[in-house]
Amino acid sequence: MDTQKPVTKKRKLTDKNLPNALLQSSEFSADSRMYTDLLQMERRLDWTMTRKRVEVQDALSRPIPTTRTLRIFMSHTVSGQAWQQGADAEPKINPETGEGIPAFSFRIEGRLLEIPNQRAKDRAPPRKFSTLIKQMAIELDRDPILYPEGNVVEWIPGPNTTPLDGFTVRRKGDTVTKIRVILHLEQQPQQCKVHPDLGNVLGLKEDSRTGVVQALWNYIKIHNLQDKVDRRVVRADAHLRPLFGQDTLLFQQLPEFVNRYLVPADAIILHYTINPALPPPEKPSAWDVEVKVDDVNLKSRMNHSVIQMSSETARELAKMDEEIALHVQSLNNSHLKRSFLRAFEEDPRGFIQTWLASQARDLESVLGSGPSEGQTMRQEDLKRSEFFQLPWVEEAVAIQEGMRLAAKAGL
């Protein structure tokens, strides 16, 4: 039965450094120096790209705030009103289905406006309106005695709430109704209102907690309020002393100090009026509100251009590295051959003797014998008489005797 031999994986050459003998050669010093400079530049570039990749990965794990415009639409429809049934028609009222009963429906929805001059491939899927709201309340200004049904509608998202494009509130009635919508936006990072005492000093009215701490730290650096000896100590000036309540404050206490002057951001309040006696407007009313959101478009471009290198590009770079390593190996082999032949050209006799001595040492290493001080036979063999009865002994004696006689005759 034939057995398949295991496939031997080809080892990839990765060493792209030139041999030291080639680097120290005066004939190739200029070219070797250029190649070495290129290798150093490649290492610096690889290190820079790796560091930037880590920085981008760290940035992608944190929100990148950007300001977008949220356009909110409010509209309404009516049903069962007197002007819809006609003056002479007798109203047909069905309490079970609600047909014929005067009623209205209020609709609120919204969407983020697209970024101008943005490429189609960079556009992210639009977010649902409910994902931009942290809390919402709709208040109907009506007499609770005449209209006891809920005149206040609240919406707070839960952990498994389905995203919605908008909200609809339907109520019965035929009187003019004023509606007040209270919106608390879901912003990233969460925005806070800065107390006027601190806001007047920093020039801020609303910002994130991190932004306020950064603004305070910039104020400290600009006015040189750090202690000259202990840099952890912040010395208050005339504006900060009433806020600190003391002359100095430690650097690590700045976030706690800032938290005392932050309050939740004001809610967005929108007003709308429904008059069932008139036909609803053809177009909805619209309001534009600025909201801080995570810049998913920038993150997508960063992830595509820096983090996700295409497999084709990676294979091409690996192929080029392997070709460079093969050329360096071929250059090393050629340099060894060149050195070998040049040494033979300069001193053939000495080269052959040196080469034979090297081969003898290699043979001793293979046979496991110790150093023989230039001799080509082992000491253990010389102790045996059978060794001198081998066929080559007579030839060796003849050659040795001939050399002795030639030396004696002066040849």
N, C-alpha and C positions, 0 to 999 in steps of 0.2 A: 504494500500500500504506500503510495507516494504521500509524503508529508510536505506541506508547504513550509518553506523557510520563513522565519520572521522577517518582516520588512525593516531594514535598518534605516533609521531616520538620519538624513544628511545633516551633519553638524554645520551650523552657520558660523562663518567667520565674522567676528565683531571687532577685532583689534584693528584700528585704523592708524596706529602710531608707527612712525618710521623707525627702523632699527638705529641704535646708537652709533654704530659704525658708519652708517650713511649720513647721520646728522653731523658727525665730527669730520667727515671728509671735506677737504677744501674744495674739491671739484664740484660738489653739489651743495655747498653751504647756502648759496643764494636761494636756490629752488627749495631746499629743505626748510629754510626759514620762512618762506612764503607759505608753504604747506602747513607748517606748525602754527603760524599766525591764523590761518583759516580754521584750523581745529580749535584754537582758543576762542576765536570769534563764535564758532558754532556752539561751544560749551556755554559761553556767556548768553547767547541767544536762547539756548534751551533752558537755562536757569531763569532768564527773564520771563519766558513764556510760561514756565511752570509756576513761577511766583504770581504772574498775572492770572493764570487759571485758578489758583487757589483764592486770590482776591475776588475774582468773579463768582466763584462758587460760594464764598462767604456773603457776597452782596446779594446773590440770588436767594439765599436763605432768609434775608431780611426784606421787609417791604421797601420799595423804592417809590416814595410819594410823588404824585403829580396832580396837578389841578385840572379837573375836567368840568364841563358844563352839563348839568342835569336839567333837562327841559321837562317840566311838569305840565300835563294837560288836565283840565277839568271841564266836564260837560255834563249835560243832563238830558233826559227824555221824560215825557209825560204821557199818561194814558187815562182814559175815562173822563177827561175834562169836558166841560160844557161846550166849549167851542169846537171840540172834536166830534160831538154827537149831532150837532145841528140845532137850530132854534126850534123847529117843529117836531123833531124826533123825540119819541119817548124813551128815556134811558132804560136799558135792560141791564139789570143788576143781578149778578150771580155770586152770592156770598162764598160759595165753595171754591170757585175758580178765581174770584176777584175780578171778573169781567164786569165792566161798567162802573166800578168803584174808582173815584178819582185818586190817582197815585202819581208818583214821580220816581225816577231812578237817577242817582248821582254817581258819576263815574270819575275816578282819578287814576291816572296812569302817567308813566314817565319813561324816559330813555336818555342815555348818554349821547351827546352829539359826537359825530365822528370827527377825528382829527383832520384838519385841512391838509391836502396834498399828501395823503398817506397812500402807500402802495397797497393794492388789493391783497397781496400775499402776506402783508404785515398786519392786516386787520384781525383782531381777536373776535371770537363770538360775542355778540352783544349780551350784556348782563341784564338779568330781569330786574324790574323796578323794585320788587320786594327785597332783593339782596342789598339794595342801597339804603334801606330804611332800618333803623334800630328799633323804633317805636313810632306809632302813629295813632292819633285820636281825631275823630270827626264829630264835631258838636253841631247839632241842629237847634237853632233858636226858635223853639215852638212852645206853645202853652202845654205843659205836661198834663193838664186836666183834660183838654180836648184830644191830645195825642199822647196817650200813656205809653205807647210802645217806645223802645229805646231811642232816646234822642242823643245819646252819646255812644259812639262806637269806637272801641279801642282794638288795636292789633299789635300784638307782641310776638315776634317769631319764636318758634320752638326749635329744638335740635333737629327735628325731622320734617320741618315745614317745607312744603313744595314751593319753589320759586314761582312768582306770579308776575304777569305784565301790568296788572292794575287791580283796582278794587271797585266794587259796585255796591251801593247802599240803596235799597228800595224801601220807600215808605208811602203810606196813604196820606192824602191831603190835597187841598186845592187852594191853599193860602200861600202868600209870599213867605218864603223860608230863607233865612240867612244861615249860611254854613261857614264854620270856622274849622280849618284843617291845621292840626299841630303836628309837625314832622320833626323827628329826631333822626338825623342822618347817620348812617354807618360809614365812618371815615377811617382811612388808614394813612398814617397813624391817627389815633383818636385825638380830636381837637379839644382844647380846653380854653376857657375864658380867663384871661389874666386880670387879676385885681388891679384897679387903676393905680394904687400906690406903687406897685412894682412895674406895671405896664408903662407908666409915664417915664420911669427911669430908663427902661429898655426900649421904649418905642414900640411896644407890642400891645395888641388888643386880644388876639386869639392865636394860638399856636399849639403844637403838641408839647407834651411834657419834656421830651428830649430837646425840642427846639428852644424852649424857654431856658433850660439849663445851659445850652450852648450859647445862647444870647447873653446870659449872665456871665459866663466864663469869658466871652469876648470883651464884655464891658470891663471885667477885672484886668485883662491883659492890656487893653488899650489905655486904661488909666493907671497902669503899673501899681496895682493894689496888693501884689504878693509881697510877703515879708522878704527882706533882703537876705536874712540868715536862714530861716525855716520857710521853705517854699510851700509848705503845706498850709501855712497860715495866710488868711486873707484879711487885710486891714480895710475897714470900712471908711469910705469918704463921707462927705456931708450928706449925700443923697442916700447912701445905704445904711448909715448909722441908725436912723430911726426905724428902719426895717429890721436890721439885725438885732437891735436892742442892746448892743454891746459894741465894743471897738474892734473885736476880731472874731473870725469864724473859721473853723477848719474846713479844708477843701472837701473832705468826705461828707460834711454836713450840708453842702449846697443843695443836693436833691431834696433833702428833708425840708430845707428852708423854702425851696421853690414850691413844694406841695402845699404849703400854708396859704399861698396866694393864687392857687388855681381852683376854679369852680367849673362845673359842667357848662359846656357851650350852650348858648341860647337856642331854643327851638325855633324852627322856621314856621311862621304863622301865615296862612293864606286865607283869603276871604272870597266867598262865592255866594251869589244870590240866585234863588230859583223862583220864578214867577210862573206858576202853572197856567195863569190866564192868558199867557202869550206863547206863541210857538217858540221852541228852543232855537238858539242861534245855530246856523249851519256849520260854523267852525268852532272848535273848542277854544277856550281861553288857555293861554300858555304863560308860564313863568320860568325864568332861567335862574338856576341856583348853582353856585360853585361848590364843588365837593372834592375832597382829597381821596384819591383812590390809589391802589397799587398799580404801578406802570407795567402792566403785563406785556405791552408791545416792546418796551425796551428790554425787559427780561427775555423775551423770545428772541430778539436779535442778538443779545449777549450770549444766550445759550447756543444759538445756531452758529455764530461766528467764532466763538472762543472755545466752548466746551465740546460740542459735538463735531469732531473732525470726521469727515467722510471716510468710509472704509477704502474707497479708491485712492484717496490721497495718502492714507496710512500705508497702504500696500506699495504705492509708488516710492514713498520715503524709505521703507524697509528694503525695497529692491535696490535703490541707489546706495544705501549704506552697505549692503552686501557686495555690490560691485566695487565700491571703494576698498573694502577689506580685501577682496580678491586681487585687486591691482597692487595693493600694498604687499600682500603675500608674494605675488609674482615678482615685484621689485626686490624684495628681500632675497628671494631665491636667485635672481639674476646677479645681485650684488655678491652673494656667496660664490657663485661660479666665477665671476670676474676676479674676485680676490684670489681664488684658488689658482686660476690660470696665470694671473700676473705674478704670483709668488713662484710658480714653476718657471716662468720666463726669466726672472731675475737670477735665480740660482737653482738650476735643475738638480745638481747633485745633492746639495743641502736640502732641497725640498723633498727629494725622494727618501733620503735618510730620515728626515723628520716625519715624513708620512708613514714610513715603515715602522718607526718607533711608536707612532700613534696607533697604528694598526695592531702592533704587538701588545700595547697596553690594553687595547680594546679586547683582544683575544684572551688576555689574562683575566680581564674582568668577566668575560663570558664563561671561561672555564672555571672560575672561582679561585684561581691561585693568587698569591700575593705578589707584590712588586718584585721584579727580577733584575732591576738595575740595568735595563737595556738588553738583557739576554732574552732569547726567544724560546727557551726550553725551561721546564719546571725543575726545581731542585729534587723533587721526589723521584722523577724519571731518571736522573743521573745516578741515583743510588742503586738502580737495578741493572744487572748485566745484560738482561734481554734487550734493553734499550739500545745497546751498542751493536747488536746483531741484526738490526733492521736494514732493509735494502739501501737506504739513502746514506748509510754511514760511509761506505766505500767512496761514493761520489763526493761527500763532504770532505773526507780526508784528502782525496786527490786535489780538490780545489784549494784546500788550505795549504797543502804542500807546494802546489804550483805558485801560490801567492808568496810563500816564504822564499822559494828559490828565485822568483822574479825580484823580490826586494833585495836579496843578497847580491844578485847580479847587477843591480842598479837600473833595472828596466822600468 
